[in-house]
Amino acid sequence: MSISELTQRTTANIQEKANLIWAIADKLVGTYKPHEYGDVILPMCVIKRFSDTLAATKQAVLDEDEKLKARNIQVRDGFLRKASGYQFYNTSKFTFEDLLGDPDNIKDNFKNYLQHFSPNVIDIIEKFDFDKEINKLDNNGILYNVIQEFCSRKAYMGADAISAVDMGYIFEELVRKFSESYDEQAGAHFTARDIIYLMAELLVAPDRARLEQEGITATIYDMAMGTGQMLDCLSEKLHEIDPAAVLTEFGQELNEKTFAIAKANMLIKGGNAENMKHGNTLSNDRFTGYEFDYIISNPPFGIEWKNEKKSVEEEYQRGEAGRFAPGLPAIGDSQQLFMLNGIAKLKETGRMAIIQNGSPLFKGDAGSGESNIRGYLLENDWLEAIVQIPNDMFYNTGIATYIWIVTKHKSPERLGKVQLIDASKCCEKRRKPIGNKRNEFTEPCIALVSKAYKAFEDGVWKDGELKVECKIKNRFDFKYSKVTVEQPLLDEAGKPVLKKGTKQPDTKKRDTESIPWIEDVNEYMQRNVLPYAPDAWIDGKKNKIGYEIPFTREFYKYVAPRSSEEIFASLQDLEQQEQELLKSIMQR
């Protein structure tokens, strides 16, 4: 199935189900404020998803449970999983629909129903802190109505009707709606599918032929997984190449509710839900010592790491034994810490696609943590490509963003090189914006970016109005020396002040120069400094090495200003239009 067909199918499912579920939230009006609807609707969706998925094997599970009890078998988990056909089950005598048959006892019966899920599902439900919501719903007389709405035919959410990927996006659409109700960071927990498809394509592009021939056995990791859709979409891409691919997915997420959704989705699609971990990736790494074949992630932009400061700095002090040895960024932005986490977890043959905003390209002077982290990537020759994607591609922000492709095993022709791809003009306008998302990648967009990436040469690629430009740079084009230039302090007679025979610098005239690494320092001084300050010298003790990736400058196109004649002619034309307008008004 093509990306367009997948997107159309998913969009229809998302809109139909999300709109229905959003309508159910109307039952909560008065008891809950709009921003609190998610406290009820999200866990109810998860529970109904489990219930519908288990419906076909419900009786088989009950029969097996009775047999095991009769034989006094205490360890029953494996038998019940086999009976259900999934890694989870429910042994309650109730079905979801049965709960409506006893309105007077619906609270107790519903709780009983939930308590008979397998332990892994109970853990998910507890993450929502749902028990208190059941009490609140019952106390306000609306628990029955809510369950009744979820029992409607249109609210069916079984895995046979809705794929894991589609269900994940339904959850994310709901998260977005609830977040907007509270003016939170709508969309902060997820990335649009079209962007993920491009990331997935760039991850597999160099190895596609080999993967098709040899088959795929791989581990996948997302360090800020939200509801798990990046893992789902990359898995989908790899199964497209090899339908028999053996994939093991891993993810960590800080937000309890989105984590619970990710774990639920993993359970239903048959993966190992224990590989979904809850916690703060920066201060409580749940995958210490792990390495992965593919890493795909969109960590938060511009979020401070003040709460993680103690743990991060302690790990930094451990040097190479920790993840953050190359340096620490400014406390106000944690993006590059996630980058370092990914690098630490990348296999020697692995590949990572990670989204960053513009700051990691240039923020931080020579010698700063930010600069040193860029240097870590460049000196080790792990940075393969950076792709600028168009503005207005995300639900919650319209700023410029970039996909960084990182690998510790570049192909021979890419050694020592970094590919910069400007895909900012390669998108289609959405007919209807979703939040800040006004643009999207279509199949032709992704194909054009992939074509430029695989060509690996300077040039421009076009497809109608779509345009992609590419530049191949030497990795040391982004390295520079920051030197301190001194001029002599002069006495009243205009002669240099000496101390122990050494010229003393005039601090008021002190300056710095950033000199490209590939350029000879002396030649630079002869050309750019000494003609204007013949007595200047470099204080070598203050030299620093810096790294900066001036992406925008690389693709800057000079546009000559209009000539004075053009400007004058334009003013005359405007003056003429003004006179004609006034004449028209006066004649009325």
Stockholm file with secondary structure:
# STOCKHOLM 1.0

chainA/1-588         MSISELTQRTTANIQEKANLIWAIADKLVGTYKPHEYGDVILPMCVIKRFSDTLAATKQAVLDEDEKLKARNIQVRDGFLRKASGYQFYNTSKFTFEDLLGDPDNIKDNFKNYLQHFSPNVIDIIEKFDFDKEINKLDNNGILYNVIQEFCSRKAYMGADAISAVDMGYIFEELVRKFSESYDEQAGAHFTARDIIYLMAELLVAPDRARLEQEGITATIYDMAMGTGQMLDCLSEKLHEIDPAAVLTEFGQELNEKTFAIAKANMLIKGGNAENMKHGNTLSNDRFTGYEFDYIISNPPFGIEWKNEKKSVEEEYQRGEAGRFAPGLPAIGDSQQLFMLNGIAKLKETGRMAIIQNGSPLFKGDAGSGESNIRGYLLENDWLEAIVQIPNDMFYNTGIATYIWIVTKHKSPERLGKVQLIDASKCCEKRRKPIGNKRNEFTEPCIALVSKAYKAFEDGVWKDGELKVECKIKNRFDFKYSKVTVEQPLLDEAGKPVLKKGTKQPDTKKRDTESIPWIEDVNEYMQRNVLPYAPDAWIDGKKNKIGYEIPFTREFYKYVAPRSSEEIFASLQDLEQQEQELLKSIMQR
#=GR chainA/1-588 SS CCHHHHHHHHHHHHHHHHHHHHHHGGGGBTTBCGGGTHHHHHHHHHHHHHHHHHGGGHHHHHHHHHHHHHTTCSCCHHHHHHHHTSSCCBCCSCCTGGGGGCGGGHHHHHHHHHHTBCHHHHHHHHHTTCHHHHHHHHHTTCHHHHHHHHTSGGGCCCTTTSCHHHHHHHHHHHHHHHHHHTTSCTTTTCCCHHHHHHHHHHHHGGGHHHHHHHCCEEEEEETTCTTSHHHHHHHHHHHHHCTTCEEEEEEEESSHHHHHHHHHHHHHTTSCGGGEEESCTTTSCTTTTCCEEEEEECCCSSCCCSTTHHHHHHHHHTGGGSSCTTCCCCTTCCHHHHHHHHHHTEEEEEEEEEEEESHHHHCSCTTSHHHHHHHHHHHTTCEEEEEEECSSCSSSCCSCEEEEEEESSCCGGGTTEEEEEEEEECCEEEEEEETTEEEECCHHHHHHHHHHHHHCSSEEEEETTEEEEEEEEEGGGGEEEEEEEECBCBCTTSCBCEETTEECBCGGGCEEEEEETTSCHHHHHHHHTTTTCTTCEECGGGCEEEECCCHHHHTCCCCCCCCHHHHHHHHHHHHHHHHHHHHHHHTC
#=GC SS_cons         CCHHHHHHHHHHHHHHHHHHHHHHGGGGBTTBCGGGTHHHHHHHHHHHHHHHHHGGGHHHHHHHHHHHHHTTCSCCHHHHHHHHTSSCCBCCSCCTGGGGGCGGGHHHHHHHHHHTBCHHHHHHHHHTTCHHHHHHHHHTTCHHHHHHHHTSGGGCCCTTTSCHHHHHHHHHHHHHHHHHHTTSCTTTTCCCHHHHHHHHHHHHGGGHHHHHHHCCEEEEEETTCTTSHHHHHHHHHHHHHCTTCEEEEEEEESSHHHHHHHHHHHHHTTSCGGGEEESCTTTSCTTTTCCEEEEEECCCSSCCCSTTHHHHHHHHHTGGGSSCTTCCCCTTCCHHHHHHHHHHTEEEEEEEEEEEESHHHHCSCTTSHHHHHHHHHHHTTCEEEEEEECSSCSSSCCSCEEEEEEESSCCGGGTTEEEEEEEEECCEEEEEEETTEEEECCHHHHHHHHHHHHHCSSEEEEETTEEEEEEEEEGGGGEEEEEEEECBCBCTTSCBCEETTEECBCGGGCEEEEEETTSCHHHHHHHHTTTTCTTCEECGGGCEEEECCCHHHHTCCCCCCCCHHHHHHHHHHHHHHHHHHHHHHHTC
//
